[in-house]
């Protein structure tokens, strides 16, 4: 599909942060027309009352999912395990299904069970979905009608490591990734941990081991490396800053790491290498990426030990969720990959 053709879009679960972000991007996309947005709790409420940033941008009101009409694209922004239990219902409504949850990311039902502590509701469907990371799966996304969007923390880890693992240059030692994560990654539902007096000003380790996105990183990255993730909550609303510690061969320098990134990502429209000798913005900073689909990558070598510290910054709601969903949809339909994703960010923010 090319040119001025339009696809109708229905967003299921559009009152949350992920669904609202997809809506924001879709409203500015020249080939998409959002026709329906559902929310059980907000049915009948104008979208602009729940997403005040969209005031004047749409006259849509939320409806219940039971009232969903057919659309070209059905976007599922539902809590974990909800989409998989109802997938036949949604497939009857749309030709293209995009799932923003974790329901169809993992290919192996046994890995899914080990990761989420329960059997997958639709294990026979897992092989039908393309993992929505465009930098790794561009060819598979062409013409895809089932797109399982990657997890935000997983995206930041995968994009940092992929070039060095693809080129086979990392030493076979444990890889340690630590993510500083904004509060929006936990979703729109309130909890004790999101209560303002508990969250504001806090840096809290909330998943030192066993983060669920570990399974995605291990599935997607080549080489079967031992990868360990730790997540820390921060007072920021948006953004993930991940540092990854790995080891390269003796004699490697910053120039070699730079060359590896350039070889793999040289033509990527949303990957930027950030390693500057002067100023305060020498390394990736998620503050500069709010609202954008960029992933900024940086690195620093410890020449004495061969340790390389890789740095990855994204907006968890855009490049980590709705943005790479739009990017994947663009690829699947043969549109310019950057369509609807041109926002360059703000400074100062």
C-alpha positions in Angstrom: 0.0 0.0 0.0 1.4 3.4 -1.0 0.4 6.9 -1.9 -2.6 8.6 -0.3 -4.6 5.5 0.7 -6.0 5.5 4.2 -6.4 2.9 6.8 -9.0 3.1 9.5 -7.7 2.5 13.0 -9.5 1.2 16.2 -7.6 1.5 19.5 -8.8 -1.0 22.1 -7.8 0.2 25.6 -7.1 3.7 24.5 -7.4 5.5 27.8 -4.1 4.2 29.1 -0.7 5.8 28.4 0.3 3.4 25.6 -3.0 3.6 23.8 -3.1 7.4 24.2 0.4 7.7 22.8 -0.6 5.6 19.8 -3.6 7.8 19.3 -1.5 11.0 19.5 0.8 9.7 16.8 -1.9 8.3 14.6 -3.9 11.5 14.6 -0.9 13.2 12.9 -0.3 10.3 10.4 -1.3 11.1 6.9 -2.3 7.5 6.1 -4.3 6.7 9.3 -7.8 7.7 10.3 -8.7 6.8 13.9 -12.4 5.8 13.9 -12.8 4.3 17.3 -11.2 4.3 20.8 -12.4 2.0 23.5 -12.3 2.2 27.3 -14.6 0.3 29.6 -14.3 2.8 32.4 -14.6 5.9 30.2 -17.2 4.8 27.7 -19.2 7.9 26.5 -16.5 10.3 27.6 -14.8 12.6 25.1 -11.2 11.5 24.4 -9.9 15.0 25.2 -11.0 14.7 28.8 -8.8 11.7 29.4 -6.0 12.8 27.2 -6.0 16.6 27.6 -3.1 17.0 25.2 -5.4 15.9 22.4 -8.0 18.7 23.1 -9.2 20.0 19.7 -7.4 17.2 17.8 -10.3 14.7 17.8 -14.0 14.6 18.5 -14.0 10.9 19.3 -15.7 9.6 22.4 -14.6 6.4 24.1 -16.9 3.3 23.6 -16.9 -0.1 25.1 -15.0 -2.9 23.3 -18.2 -4.8 22.9 -19.3 -2.1 20.5 -16.2 -2.2 18.4 -16.8 -2.0 14.7 -14.5 -3.4 12.0 -11.4 -1.4 11.1 -8.4 -1.9 8.9 -6.0 -1.8 11.9 -6.9 -2.9 15.4 -4.5 -1.7 18.1 -4.6 -3.6 21.4 -3.5 -1.5 24.3 -4.8 -3.9 27.0 -3.4 -5.2 30.3 -1.1 -8.2 30.1 -2.9 -11.5 29.2 -6.1 -9.7 28.1 -5.5 -9.6 24.3 -4.4 -13.2 24.1 -7.5 -14.5 25.7 -9.7 -12.5 23.3 -7.6 -12.6 20.2 -10.2 -14.4 18.0 -12.7 -11.6 18.8 -10.2 -8.9 17.7 -9.0 -10.8 14.6 -12.7 -10.8 13.4 -12.6 -7.0 13.6 -9.4 -6.1 11.8 -7.1 -7.3 9.0 -4.0 -5.9 10.8 -3.6 -6.4 14.5 -0.9 -4.6 16.6 -0.5 -5.7 20.2 1.2 -3.2 22.5 1.3 -5.7 25.4 3.6 -8.6 26.1 1.1 -11.3 25.0 2.7 -12.3 21.7 6.3 -11.2 22.0 7.7 -14.6 23.1 7.8 -17.4 20.6 8.3 -20.4 22.9 5.3 -21.3 25.1 7.6 -22.8 27.6 9.6 -19.6 27.9 6.3 -17.7 28.2 5.3 -20.0 31.1 8.6 -19.6 32.8 8.5 -15.8 32.4 4.9 -15.1 33.3 4.1 -18.1 35.6 1.1 -19.3 33.5 0.4 -21.0 30.2 -0.2 -18.9 27.2 -3.9 -18.6 26.4 -3.4 -19.0 22.6 0.0 -20.9 22.1 -0.9 -21.9 18.6 -0.9 -18.2 17.6 2.6 -17.3 18.8 4.3 -18.2 15.5 2.0 -15.8 13.5 3.4 -12.6 15.1 6.4 -10.5 14.1 8.4 -9.0 17.0 8.0 -5.3 16.4 11.6 -4.1 16.6 12.2 -2.6 13.1 16.0 -2.5 13.4 16.1 -6.3 13.8 13.0 -7.4 11.9 12.6 -5.0 9.0 12.3 -7.7 6.3 9.8 -9.7 8.3 7.7 -6.7 9.0 7.1 -6.1 5.2 3.5 -7.1 4.7 3.0 -8.2 8.3 -0.5 -8.3 9.6 0.4 -9.4 13.2 2.8 -7.2 15.0 3.8 -7.8 18.6 5.5 -4.6 19.8 8.7 -5.0 21.8 8.9 -4.1 25.5 10.4 -0.8 26.4 13.2 -1.9 28.7 13.9 -4.8 26.3 14.2 -2.3 23.4 16.8 -0.2 25.1 18.9 -3.3 26.0 18.5 -4.9 22.6 19.4 -1.8 20.6 22.5 -1.2 22.7 23.9 -4.7 22.4 22.8 -5.8 18.9 25.6 -4.5 16.8 28.4 -6.0 19.0 26.6 -9.4 19.2 25.7 -9.5 15.5 29.3 -8.9 14.6 30.4 -11.5 17.2 32.9 -9.3 19.0 31.8 -9.6 22.6 33.7 -11.9 24.9 31.6 -14.7 26.4 31.1 -13.1 29.8 27.9 -12.1 31.6 26.3 -9.0 30.3 24.8 -6.7 33.0 22.1 -4.1 32.0 20.7 -1.6 34.4 17.7 0.6 33.5 16.6 3.8 35.0 12.9 3.9 34.2 10.3 6.6 34.2 7.0 6.1 36.0 4.8 5.9 32.9 6.3 2.5 32.1 4.2 1.1 35.0 1.0 2.2 33.2 -1.9 4.5 34.1 -3.3 2.5 37.0 -2.5 3.8 40.4 -0.6 1.8 43.0 1.3 2.3 46.2 4.5 2.6 44.3 3.1 5.3 42.0 1.6 7.4 44.9 3.3 10.8 44.7 4.7 11.0 48.2 6.3 7.6 47.6 7.6 8.2 44.1 8.7 11.8 44.0 12.4 12.2 44.5 12.8 8.5 44.9 15.3 6.2 43.2 14.0 2.7 44.0 15.3 -0.6 42.8 12.1 -2.5 41.9 13.3 -5.5 40.0 16.9 -6.4 40.8 16.6 -9.8 39.2 14.0 -11.7 37.1 12.8 -8.8 35.0 10.3 -10.1 32.5 12.0 -8.3 29.6 15.0 -10.5 30.1 13.3 -13.2 28.1 12.8 -10.9 25.2 16.4 -9.7 25.2 17.6 -13.3 25.2 15.2 -14.3 22.5 16.1 -11.5 20.1 19.8 -11.1 20.6 22.3 -13.4 18.8 24.8 -15.5 20.5 22.9 -16.9 23.4 24.8 -14.6 25.8 24.0 -14.6 29.6 22.1 -11.3 30.0 20.9 -10.0 33.3 18.6 -7.0 33.8 18.0 -4.7 36.8 15.4 -2.0 36.8 15.3 1.2 38.9 12.4 3.5 39.2 13.1 7.2 38.9 11.1 10.4 39.5 10.9 11.1 35.7 7.6 10.4 34.0 9.0 9.4 30.6 12.2 7.8 29.5 14.6 4.9 30.1 18.3 5.3 30.4 20.1 1.9 30.3 23.7 1.2 30.9 25.0 -2.2 29.6 28.4 -3.6 30.8 30.1 -6.0 28.5 33.6 -7.0 27.5 35.5 -6.7 24.2 38.8 -8.3 23.1 42.2 -6.9 24.0 43.3 -4.0 21.9 39.8 -2.7 21.2 39.2 1.0 21.4 36.4 3.6 21.2 37.1 3.7 17.4 36.3 0.0 17.1 33.1 0.2 19.0 32.1 3.3 16.9 32.8 1.4 13.7 30.6 -1.6 14.9 27.7 0.7 15.5 28.2 2.5 12.2 28.4 -0.8 10.3 25.1 -2.1 11.7 23.1 1.2 12.3 24.6 3.5 9.7 21.3 3.7 7.7 18.8 3.6 10.6 16.5 6.6 10.6 15.9 6.5 14.4 19.3 5.5 15.8 21.8 8.2 16.8 25.2 7.7 18.1 25.9 10.2 20.9 29.5 10.5 22.0 30.7 14.1 22.2 34.0 15.3 23.6 32.7 18.6 25.0 29.7 20.1 26.7 27.2 18.6 29.1 25.3 16.5 26.6 28.2 14.0 25.9 26.1 10.9 26.3 22.5 9.8 25.7 19.9 11.6 27.9 16.2 10.6 27.8 15.2 14.1 28.7 16.1 15.2 25.2 13.9 12.4 23.7 10.5 13.0 25.2 7.9 12.5 22.6 10.4 11.2 19.9 11.0 7.9 18.3 14.8 8.1 18.5 17.1 5.8 20.4 20.3 7.5 21.3 23.3 5.2 21.9 26.6 6.0 23.5 29.6 4.1 24.9 32.8 4.4 26.8 35.7 2.0 26.9 37.8 1.0 29.9 41.0 0.3 28.2 42.6 -1.3 31.3 40.0 -4.0 31.6 38.3 -4.3 28.2 35.0 -3.4 29.7 32.7 -1.3 27.5 29.8 0.6 29.0 27.1 1.0 26.5 24.4 3.6 27.0 20.9 3.6 25.6 18.2 6.3 25.9 14.6 6.2 24.7 11.2 7.6 25.4 9.5 4.4 26.8 6.1 5.4 25.4 7.3 6.2 21.9 10.4 4.2 20.7 9.6 1.8 23.6 5.9 1.4 22.7 3.7 3.4 20.3 6.5 4.9 18.1 8.0 1.6 17.1 4.4 0.3 16.6 3.9 3.1 14.0 7.3 2.5 12.6 6.5 -1.2 12.2 3.2 -0.4 10.6 4.9 2.0 8.1 7.2 -0.8 7.1 4.4 -3.3 6.8 2.4 -1.0 4.4 5.3 0.2 2.3 5.1 3.8 3.6 8.2 5.9 4.4 9.5 4.6 7.6 9.6 8.0 9.3 6.0 8.9 8.4 4.2 10.4 11.5 7.3 10.2 13.6 9.2 13.3 12.6 9.1 15.1 16.0 12.6 16.1 17.0 12.2 16.6 20.7 12.6 19.7 22.9 15.5 21.4 24.5 15.2 22.5 27.2 12.5 20.1 28.3 
